[in-house]
Amino acid sequence: MALQTSGAISLNDLATEFGGNTPHAINEYYRGGGLVPDSGANSGIPTSGQIDMNDFYGGTAEEPYSYTAGALYTWGTNGDAANKFGDGFTGQNTTQLDDVVTPGQVAGGGTNWTIVGFSGESFGIGGVLKTDGKRWSWGVQTGNGTNNKYSSPVVTAGGATDWAQYPGAQGDNAGIKTNGRMYSYSTYISDGTETARNAFVEVAGSHTNWAVIASDQPGTSAIKTDGRL
């Protein structure tokens, strides 16, 4: 927890936040000196020379994370879903040890991820678009024509490169392509049948004017270019 932003700060407060050896002295707590991270939150704390308790307002021991632009990171509670985070982990979680509290890149890396959809804790389905228009997924329902589980992202929908939108939702996975057509797979797909699909099929009507899509179990809603829902 960060230090307060006003009022009196004591050496004990600094020691509680940043640690250090007793007896404590203020010159232990220069920014970048080992106890105090060299971060934006600590920019008011000097790296050497004169130092004052008021320099520590808002200071924190929390280390800044460094992220790569365009990379895909996942984290959260693993629950009962194997392969939930797309990080290559293949075991079934039986304890909280498999929860991810720090964002980590999905297996395979890459810096051209653009649109993310995610489907509920029990399924552990991730669906993501890349800048090349391909859709990738992992978990237990990926839309690649199989019922296999994947712990790392795999390309789906035949490797098509014309996906424009994919929201993703538990039990319902639909997307819109650049030609305005909508496709779906899984258990609620609106293709005029009650058949579950493991690969994308076009929804009923073959309309070419779908514009915006939102999904949640057990269905999908979409708006057309003429404003109809």
N, C-alpha and C positions, 0 to 999 in steps of 0.2 A: 504494500500500500504506500502511496506517495506521502511525503511529508506535507504538513499544512502549508497554506499559502499566506498566512498572516499569524501574528502573535509570536510568543517566545518559543524558540527552538533550543533544546539543550543538547549536550554531548550524548546523554542517554538516548535522546530521540535519534541522533545520527547513528549511534551504535545499533539501535533496534532496527533501523532501516538498512544500514549498509554493513553491519558487522564490525569486526576489528578487535584488537587485543587490548586488554586493560593494563595499565590505566589509559583511558582514551585521551586523545589530543586532537584538536581540530585539524592539525596539519597531516593527519592520516587520510583526510577526506578530500584531497584534490581530485578534480575530475580527470579520469583516465589513469589514476594512480594505482589501480588494483581493486579498490573497494567501491569506488563511484564510477559507474559506466559513463563513457564519453558519448552521451546521447543528447538529442534535442531537448528532452525534458530537463536535463542537467546543464543546459548551456550557460546558466548564470553562475555556475560554480567554477571558480578559476582553476587552471591547471598548475599554477605555481604562484608564488608571491603572496600578497596580502589576501587574506581570506576571512570572512565574517559569517556569523550564524545566519544573517539575513540572506546570504547568497544561496542558502539551501531551500528557500521557499519552493514548494512543488517538486523538489528533488525525489528521485526514485531509484531503487536498486534494480528495477526491471530492465533487463537487457533488450535493446531494440532488435527486431527481426529483420533480416535482409531477404527480400523477395525478388524474383526475376519477372520482369514484365512479360505478360503473355503466357506464363506458366500456370499450371492448374494445381491447386492445393486443396486438400481435404482434411477434415478433422471432426471430432465429435464423439458421441457415445456409440460404441459398437453394438450394444444391445444383443440381439440374438441373430444378427445377420452376418454370415460369413462373407468375406470379400467386399465389405461395404465401402471401403475407402479407395479401392482401385490401386492400392500400394503394393500388390503382389502377395499379401498375406493370405494364406489358403486355409488356415485352421478355423474351427468354429469357436467363437468366444464362449468361455465358461466362467471367466472372472472379469473383473474390471481392468485387468492388466492390459487388455487389448484396446482400451479406449485411447483415442488420440487427442491429446490436449494441446499439442503444438502443431500448427499447419505444416504438412509435409507434401511434397510433390507426388503425384500419381506415378505409377511405374511407367517407364519409358520416357518420362520428361516431356520435352517439347515446349516451344514458346509461341505456338500459333493457335491456342485455345481461345474461343471467343464467346460462346453462349452455353450456359450450364443449366441442366435440368436434373433434379434429383428426386427419387421416389421412395419415401418412407422407410422407417427403421426396419420393419420386418422383411422387406424385400431386398434392401441394399442395392437398388438399381441406380446407376449413374448414367446419364445421357448427356453428351457434350458435343457441340459443333466446333469444327476448326475453321480457320479462315479460308481453307480451300473448299469449303462447302460439304465436307464429309462429316458423318455422324459416327461417334464412338460411344461405346457403352461397356459396362462391367456389372457383375452381380449375377442374379439368377434369371433375369429376363432381359435379353439384350436386343432382340429384334434382328438377329443375324441368321434366322432360320433353324436354330437348334434350341434345345432346352438345357444346354450345358451351363455350368457356373464358371464365371471368369473372375479372377482376382486382379486382373490388369485390363486396361481399356483395349477393346478390339473394335475394328471398323465394322459397321453394320450396314444394312439396307443395300447389300450388293456393291458397296463402295461408291454409291452415288455421290456426286459432287454438287448437287443443286439444292441442298437443304437451306432454308432461310430462317425457320423458327423451330425450336423444340423446347417446350416448357418442362415436360417430364412430370409424372405424378404416380403415386402408388396404385398399381393395378390398372393404369390407363396411360398409354404412351402414344401420343399423336404428334405430328409435325406438319409444317407447311413448307412446300418447296417454292423455289423462285418463280415457277409458272403459276402460282396461286392455287395449286391442288393440295388437298390434305390427305395424309396417309396415317395409318394407325396399326398397332398390333397389340396383343395381349388379350384381355377378356372382354373389354367393352370398346368395340372399334367402329360401330355405326356403319357397317358395310351391308346392312340388310339381312344379316344372319346372326345367330347366337353362337357361332363357332369361334373358339379361342384360336388365336394365331400366334405363331412364333416368328413371323416375318411380316414386314410392312405390306399392307394392302390399301388401295385407295378407298376412302369412305364413299358411302352411297351418294350418287348424283353426279360424280365426276365434275364438280364445279371448279372453275378456274379463277374465282374471285374471293378466296379466303384471304383475310388480311392479318388478324390477330387471334391467338389461341391461348387458352388457359385450361389446365387439367388438374383434376383432383379426383380421388376415388369417391364414387364409382363412375365418373363420366368426364366428358370434355365439353367446353363451351368455346365458341369461336364467333368472331365478327367478320362480316364480309365487307368488301370495299364500298358497298352501297349503304353501310351502317346497320344492316340487319344482323340480328343475333341468332 
